[in-house]
Amino acid sequence: MKYAIAFNQSKKRRMPLQATLFLLLASIIFTDSLIAQSRELLSGEVPTQLEEESVDTYQITKDSILQKLSTLERVMEDPFNPLEAPPRFSSEELLMLASLHLYCTLKEGVCTLIPFTIFESDLIASAREEKATCPNLLFFWKQWLSADMEKRVDMDLGVVHYDKRSEYKRTKRSQLLRCSKTIASMLETQKDVKGYLSERYGKKKELPTKLKLYITELHKKISDIYQETGVRK
């Protein structure tokens, strides 16, 4: 055993200078890293990765919806203003709007505020582009169906709301589901589309304002609409 120790010590004494310098440098770097991390903790600084993970995506989505509704308010004031375009909602925003629609529908039986507001954004975009399309509303219904919200309504809707909802599905909702055809028929019959929209939003420009108020007031009572409705993201 003594021989082995002596042999190892002899090997250590023969360690090349380059290897010794490498170990010394690695030790210095490691020590500096520990010191830097300690300073971050003492100063209250949070690493960037942790900051990214702590971002409240729910709040960001809600705020973005409210901002886009404010944009729609301004667009309704002047539908053909080239400096302000009607909003396009993201898939995450439309999922939240669909979840809000589910909550409202289960409470009221019929809740038209959200899909009607989205429809108006698509209507203005179609008039400006001279092409009947409704990407916002179509993706809204896609999110609605993919998350089984229609099934939820069929199962959980109170009996007291049945007649009212059946009437809504036969009349108004069919126009919203076939939104491209609905928009085309509305615009094709107008000789003066600009005048038509100006007159229309003299009466209906309150829709995005009401929706903003609804979302704001509801979130004072409900912190997470997904948890409240059981919708899986």
Buried (B, 14 or more C-beta within 10 A) or exposed (E): EEEEEEEEEEEEEEEEEEEEEEEEEEEEEEEEEEEEEEEEEEEEEEEEEEEEEEEEEBEEBBEBBBEBBBBBBBBBEBBEEEEBEBBBBBEBBBBBBBBBBBBBBBEBBBBBBBBBBBBBBBBBBBBBEEEBBBBBBBBBBBBBEEBBBEEBBEEEBEEEBEEEBEEBEEEBBEBBBEBBEBBBEBBEEEEEBEEBBBEBBEEBBEBBBEBBEBBEEBBEEBEEBBEBBEBEE
